[in-house]
Amino acid sequence: MRKIYATFLILAVYSQCGYTQSKINPDYIRAKMQWFADAKLGIFIHWGIYSLGNYSESWSFHNKGVSYADYMKQLEGFTAARYEPQAWAKLIHESGARYAVMTTKHHDGVALWDTKQKHYSVVKNTPAKRDLLTPFYKALEKYGIKKGAYFSLLDWSYPDYPAFTKDSIRYTIADDPERWKRFLKFDSAQMAEINQLVKPDLWWFDGDWEHSAEEWNAVGIRQELLNANPSVVINGRLTGFGDYDTPEQNFPVSRPDFHWWELCMTTNDNWGYRKTDSAWKTPYEVITIFADAISNGGNLLLDIGPRADGTIPEEQVHILKELGKWDNKYAKAIFNTIGGLPQGHFYGATTLSKDSASLYLFVPARTQGNIMVKGLKNQIKQVIELGTGQELLHKVVGKISWSPVPGLVYIYVPAGVQDEYMTVLEVKLDGPLQLYRGQGGLK
């Protein structure tokens, strides 16, 4: 039902964009989204003048935590003097991520490329004095990493944008519709520049909440992007005219209804670099969150915030390297898989091979002894620990010959196979997964 719902929703969006039925058939949609569904892990990069580390990105002046003038003085300190895009791409590759999303422009309006529009850019207005996007995306291409472009639809610095700070606006669209049209033309021109420069595989929009789909011309934006690249993937922050949902910092307890989704999450408490933020997540915490996301059929977009000089905090480098060691070790159970068992069958995260003939169990670090799977109708051919290849013992308990209710599967996890973060077992089945979902009675 989830897949059917998602397909019809996307079909409706494409229809509103004027696409013919031949271009919006379900097979086309699945093919378009397949790389995203298989990717599982992306790296989010928040980098801009706020990366000096004194204020949060854009919101600090919008909410009047700092004056706009003082916030924009950060232009003078953004040097990118130690920026090494090849090193960034290498680290992202080492993390195991299959795609990366860079902030091309945040709500403050400062573009990280040489925009031809009359507006702020790091090329014209900072000591960096160069396009920072193109070399990074070229470096990603060398590693086969998909290119994602974060773009703020709203621009609190642009004079033709209505809002400025939390408690004041420049004008209302109803009072000056021509001024709003000028802003939309500006926004569209910047998107076209990014398309021409880097040809993103994915557009990650933000800031849509201040206006309606009609005001943004969301249908038109989507159509322009698809005209430029029919295979481009678009996140859901285009007032619903995207391909997948993006819960932010909030961990789903039950599997989201939308077929494709992505949890975007920071490695500490802030998106951009902050000098005072030392609330680093541990590799174990990140890995368990990642396992939970893919277990529920989603992706993880994990954020890092480089400093203004282009260096990445050591704590974030450590997290990404440890994550990479783990997900490369257990790649078979992570990438190119599908969401795992419904709740109640196993006390932990799970995934399935695409043919659902292999079930992968994610077991917390240092777990030793018996673990249990409930409601498994299949016969088990073999259980192995993926990291070592060691075969594990299992037995079925409580199966009654005359009852359709399957027994409980106990798998013994011996000492010596445990991963320091999370151990992954492969349960090889006699065919596609079959589950008992009843209440234990005869009916």
TAJO-V148376 format. One record per residue. RES is the residue in one small letter. SS is DSSP state (A for helix, B for strand, O for the rest). OMEGA is omega in whole degrees, 0 to 359 (999 if undefined). D_FIRST is the distance of its C-alpha to the first C-alpha in whole Angstrom. Layout:
BEGIN
res->{RES	RES}
ss->{SS	SS}
omega->{OMEGA	OMEGA}
d_first->{D_FIRST	D_FIRST}
END
This chain:
BEGIN
res->{m	r	k	i	y	a	t	f	l	i	l	a	v	y	s	q	c	g	y	t	q	s	k	i	n	p	d	y	i	r	a	k	m	q	w	f	a	d	a	k	l	g	i	f	i	h	w	g	i	y	s	l	g	n	y	s	e	s	w	s	f	h	n	k	g	v	s	y	a	d	y	m	k	q	l	e	g	f	t	a	a	r	y	e	p	q	a	w	a	k	l	i	h	e	s	g	a	r	y	a	v	m	t	t	k	h	h	d	g	v	a	l	w	d	t	k	q	k	h	y	s	v	v	k	n	t	p	a	k	r	d	l	l	t	p	f	y	k	a	l	e	k	y	g	i	k	k	g	a	y	f	s	l	l	d	w	s	y	p	d	y	p	a	f	t	k	d	s	i	r	y	t	i	a	d	d	p	e	r	w	k	r	f	l	k	f	d	s	a	q	m	a	e	i	n	q	l	v	k	p	d	l	w	w	f	d	g	d	w	e	h	s	a	e	e	w	n	a	v	g	i	r	q	e	l	l	n	a	n	p	s	v	v	i	n	g	r	l	t	g	f	g	d	y	d	t	p	e	q	n	f	p	v	s	r	p	d	f	h	w	w	e	l	c	m	t	t	n	d	n	w	g	y	r	k	t	d	s	a	w	k	t	p	y	e	v	i	t	i	f	a	d	a	i	s	n	g	g	n	l	l	l	d	i	g	p	r	a	d	g	t	i	p	e	e	q	v	h	i	l	k	e	l	g	k	w	d	n	k	y	a	k	a	i	f	n	t	i	g	g	l	p	q	g	h	f	y	g	a	t	t	l	s	k	d	s	a	s	l	y	l	f	v	p	a	r	t	q	g	n	i	m	v	k	g	l	k	n	q	i	k	q	v	i	e	l	g	t	g	q	e	l	l	h	k	v	v	g	k	i	s	w	s	p	v	p	g	l	v	y	i	y	v	p	a	g	v	q	d	e	y	m	t	v	l	e	v	k	l	d	g	p	l	q	l	y	r	g	q	g	g	l	k}
ss->{O	A	A	A	A	A	A	A	A	A	A	A	A	A	A	A	O	O	O	O	A	A	A	O	O	A	A	A	A	A	A	A	A	A	A	A	A	A	A	O	B	B	B	B	B	O	O	O	A	A	A	A	O	O	O	O	O	O	A	A	A	A	O	O	O	O	O	A	A	A	A	A	A	A	A	A	A	O	O	O	O	O	O	O	A	A	A	A	A	A	A	A	A	A	A	O	O	O	B	B	B	B	B	B	B	O	O	O	O	O	B	O	O	O	O	O	O	O	O	O	B	A	A	A	A	O	O	O	O	O	O	O	A	A	A	A	A	A	A	A	A	A	O	O	O	B	B	B	B	B	B	B	O	O	O	O	O	O	O	O	O	O	B	B	B	O	O	B	B	O	O	O	O	O	O	O	A	A	A	A	A	A	A	A	A	A	A	A	A	A	A	A	A	A	A	A	A	A	O	O	O	B	B	B	B	B	O	A	A	A	O	O	A	A	A	A	O	A	A	A	A	A	A	A	A	A	A	A	O	O	O	O	B	B	B	O	O	O	O	O	O	O	O	B	B	O	O	B	O	O	O	O	O	O	O	O	O	O	O	O	B	B	B	B	B	O	O	O	O	O	O	O	O	O	O	O	O	O	O	O	O	O	A	A	A	A	A	A	A	A	A	A	A	A	A	O	O	O	B	B	B	B	B	B	O	O	O	O	O	O	O	O	O	A	A	A	A	A	A	A	A	A	A	A	A	A	A	A	A	O	A	A	A	A	O	O	O	B	B	O	O	O	O	O	O	B	O	O	O	B	B	B	O	O	O	O	O	B	B	B	B	B	B	B	O	O	O	O	B	B	B	B	B	O	O	B	O	O	O	B	B	B	B	B	B	O	O	O	O	O	B	O	O	B	B	B	B	O	O	O	O	O	O	O	O	O	O	B	B	B	B	B	B	O	O	O	O	O	O	O	O	B	B	B	B	B	B	B	B	O	O	O	O	O	B	O	O	O	O	O	O	O	O}
omega->{181	181	180	180	182	181	181	178	180	177	180	179	180	180	178	178	176	181	180	181	181	181	185	178	184	179	178	182	179	180	179	184	189	181	179	179	181	191	178	187	173	175	179	179	174	183	181	184	176	183	169	171	182	184	176	185	171	184	184	176	180	180	175	171	176	178	178	181	179	178	184	174	179	174	184	185	182	188	188	188	182	180	178	184	177	179	176	182	179	179	179	176	180	179	184	183	179	176	179	182	180	175	177	177	176	185	180	174	183	183	178	176	182	182	179	177	180	183	183	170	177	180	185	193	178	177	179	172	176	175	182	183	189	181	179	181	175	177	177	181	181	179	181	181	181	187	178	180	170	179	177	176	177	180	186	179	186	187	179	174	188	186	177	174	187	188	181	176	180	181	173	181	181	182	184	183	180	177	177	178	178	178	180	178	177	180	181	180	179	176	179	178	179	177	181	183	193	179	183	171	184	172	181	182	176	175	184	191	185	182	181	177	180	180	179	192	184	179	180	178	180	182	178	181	180	175	179	181	183	181	184	177	184	179	189	184	170	185	176	182	178	185	184	183	184	173	185	177	184	186	179	177	175	185	179	181	182	187	180	179	186	174	175	192	179	175	169	181	185	177	177	181	174	182	187	185	179	183	184	170	178	174	179	180	179	181	180	176	178	180	179	180	182	175	180	173	183	176	170	172	189	189	167	181	178	175	182	179	178	177	180	180	184	180	179	175	180	180	183	180	178	176	179	177	182	186	172	177	185	185	183	182	187	186	179	177	175	180	190	187	170	180	177	182	181	182	180	181	178	168	179	169	184	177	180	177	173	178	181	181	180	189	182	184	174	175	180	181	186	167	190	172	181	170	181	180	184	165	179	179	184	172	178	171	191	184	183	185	182	177	182	179	174	174	179	183	171	178	179	189	185	182	176	182	180	177	177	178	175	178	182	178	183	173	174	179	189	169	183	180	182	180	181	179	172	176	182	186	181	180	178	184	173	183	169	185	183	184	174	179	181	185	999}
d_first->{0	4	6	5	6	9	10	11	12	14	15	17	19	20	21	23	25	26	24	25	22	23	23	19	17	14	16	19	16	15	19	20	18	18	22	20	17	20	23	22	25	27	30	31	34	36	39	42	45	44	44	47	46	47	45	41	39	40	39	43	44	42	42	46	46	48	50	48	52	52	48	49	52	50	50	53	52	49	51	48	52	50	47	46	43	43	43	40	38	40	39	35	35	36	34	31	29	28	28	30	30	34	35	36	37	37	37	41	41	43	42	42	43	46	44	46	46	48	47	47	46	47	49	51	51	51	53	51	52	49	46	43	40	41	43	40	37	40	40	36	36	39	36	33	32	29	31	29	31	31	32	33	33	35	39	41	44	44	46	44	41	41	41	43	43	41	44	45	44	46	45	42	40	41	45	45	42	44	44	41	40	43	41	37	40	41	37	36	39	39	35	37	39	37	35	38	40	37	34	31	28	26	27	27	28	29	31	29	29	32	31	29	27	30	32	31	30	27	26	29	29	26	27	31	29	27	30	32	29	26	24	25	22	22	21	20	24	24	24	20	21	20	17	16	17	20	21	25	27	24	22	19	19	15	13	12	9	10	10	13	16	19	22	25	28	32	34	36	36	36	35	38	41	43	47	46	43	43	40	38	35	36	35	34	32	30	29	28	26	25	24	21	20	19	18	15	14	16	20	23	26	29	32	35	38	41	45	47	49	46	46	43	43	44	42	39	40	40	37	35	38	37	33	34	36	33	30	32	33	30	28	27	24	24	23	21	19	15	14	16	16	14	17	20	20	22	24	24	22	20	19	18	20	18	18	17	21	22	21	23	24	26	29	31	35	37	35	37	37	34	31	28	25	23	21	21	22	23	27	28	30	31	31	32	33	32	35	37	36	37	36	35	36	33	33	31	33	32	31	32	33	32	29	25	25	25	28	28	28	31	32	35	35	39	41	42	38	37	36	38	34	31	32	29	29	27	26	26	24	25	22	19	17	17	17	18	16	19	22	24	26	26	24}
END
